[in-house]
Structure formats: structure tokens, C-alpha cells
């Protein structure tokens, strides 16, 4: 991942984090930080045992996974398919146990060398201080 973009991305999520380690914004920042650092074990600690992940509209990354092990494995696999990622948060909306992140990202699919540019929403649901569900809906993929 491009450090200029990931640093800015993490600054955005950390600005909403609190000292309460079970606060959704704090948990989300820790989860994003873990994934960006490639620490998928730490990411796994931020999700529930019965977590669900669904990705729609992102081609080879699409799918639905259930349970901590499957969600962590899918997250590791999906990030492994990409390179030169440049994530940008446009907006974050948080209410109670839900957080929505509107974002843009560009990068390259490793397998084909094809550039991509996406805009989408990641919708996070929390339970007991952890992420219980992630729905990612991508509105478009544009090759460069």
C-alpha cells in the first residue's frame, strides 16, 4: 500500500477513535491499522467469532464469508490480490453500533497488472466491542 495514502487514511480513522477500546470507531481504527500493517492476526482480534464479511462489485474480491477464520483468510487473500493501493476516506458516519465508510481506492490487480479505481461503502456492525459484520459494496471498477 502507498504509505502517503495509508498514513492519511489512518489519521482520518484515528481522529474519531476514543480511549474506550470497545468504542466502534476505536475498534475500526485498530482493524484498519492491522490490515494496513499486514497483521491479520491482530485484525482477527477485532472481529467476533461469528463475524461475516460480504464484498459485492469488486470482481475477484467478491464473496461472502462467515466465522472469524474465514473472514480473516478472505481479508488476507483479498489484500494479497492487490498492489499499489491508495485508499482515501471521503466520509465516515457513525451511529450506535454501526459505522459507514465512504471511500475511494485505486491500485493494481497483481495477477493481471490491470489498474483499478473504485468508489464504495464499507458498512460495519459491532457487537460486544468487536466487528460482527462487514458489508462492502463497490459502485464501479475502472481500468486505467
Buried (B, 14 or more C-beta within 10 A) or exposed (E): BBEEBBEBBBEBBBEBBEEEEEBBBBBBBBBBBBBBEEEBEBBBBBBBEEBBBBBBBBEEBEBEBBBBEBBBBBBBBBBEBBEEBBBBBEEBEBEEEEBBBBBBBBBBBEEEEEBBBBBBBBBBBBEEBBBBBBBBEBEEBEEE
